[in-house]
Amino acid sequence: MNRSNIYLDYSATTPVDPAVLDAMRPYFTGVFGNASSVHAHGRKAKAALERSREIIAGELGVHPGEVLYTSGGTESNNTALIGAAFALRKHRKSHLITSEAEHQAVLETCEFLETVGFTVTYLDVNRYGAVEPDRLGDAIREDTGIVSLMHANNELGTLNDIRELGGICRERGVLFHSDLVQSFSKVPMIPEDFPVDLASISAHKIYGPKGIGALYIRKGVEIERFQHGGGQERGRRGGTENVPLAVGFAKAVECMQQIREEERERLRFLRTHLLNGLTERIDHLHINTDLHNSVDHILNISFNAAKISIDGEALLMGLDTAGLSVSNGSACTSGSLEPSHVQLAIGHDKPTAKSAIRFSLGKYTTGDEIRQATDIVAGIIQKIGRPAETV
Ligand SMILES: Cc1ncc(COP(=O)(O)O)c(C=O)c1O
């Protein structure tokens, strides 16, 4: 098979948009001042930092003072959960709620909090990875301080109903954090639909630079600081501000705003083609993305292990060798493939879970790439798939 070079892993990261790079460039050299310095060089940098914050806040529909810069989605999730949990402990709230399908940056933070005396309830999810709101209502207790539930699942693309889940938290007086990393600026953020107290976002998923993100902290929400140092970020995060990356983040948001609507439609169209191509040519597919309730750029499939046996390792290697970059959510620990916790959470057995493929499309994806990707996947499945009963 000829080696192609197709990138369908835009949910892992995206290339920096050339316009973003151009916007950032002056802030590495000419406008290099420390944003906390009071002199002219510092003031110029500060102005760029704050202008960028306004743009990011505008996209979220919030006040700029409610946006804290971080190093990315991981730090935002850590800050939200650890910061709020430690602050809430003073009010005898030591219980958190999250779901089994969250990103590791939330799950591992919760596991850390369990080691220092907090208790955590992990809600189960439906077959597409969404939390049923009733489950949340039932799980809230007297001592529940925070609920953390993501908007778009990073492996499946399925969306949680943030309006309803957040509404339940508001009603019950519990803080609500949402990881918006996979949906931010890809879907419009209408404030009424996002009754959140804390929200995590990241630049490198939207053609911005790696190493910067932000945490929305609703005015009045108390966060205990755990990065000590200077008084930057209103005393919430010590450390010299990264002006070039902040400028790049804001520019990435502006670029997304310009193309969002047509891009959503185009990606939906390409995703439908991909799905149709795959289902026409391959049997025993599970479609794990809720196609009626998902971000437009993700399609997750796996193969029913009761019908067809697919070696997950051979699948990943075969796709990579053929030049198709996709992801499957599995972790490679001690030389063997561990199935993704999300696949297990949606009810798949381990062999089915290991056969998952996440396709994530982006603004440079073409129809031709989708056709080639379909050929590659169909070819590999034909080569490595075995009827289940013969193994
Ligand atoms: C849903 C979700 N949350 C958090 C993160 C972590 O973001 P970052 O890479 O910016 O730390 C990711 C990245 O894959 C993600 O998809």
The ligand as a Gaussian input file, in Angstrom:
#p B3LYP/6-31G(d) Opt

LIG

0 1
 C      -11.344000      17.192000      26.895000
 C       -9.921000      17.552000      27.155000
 N       -9.592000      18.092000      28.332000
 C       -8.334000      18.467000      28.604000
 C       -7.329000      18.280000      27.686000
 C       -5.936000      18.713000      28.030000
 O       -5.628000      19.908000      27.380000
 P       -4.112000      20.408000      27.212000
 O       -3.478000      19.492000      26.217000
 O       -4.239000      21.808000      26.719000
 O       -3.474000      20.322000      28.549000
 C       -7.618000      17.705000      26.456000
 C       -6.544000      17.452000      25.464000
 O       -6.542000      16.446000      24.788000
 C       -8.955000      17.342000      26.174000
 O       -9.295000      16.790000      25.006000

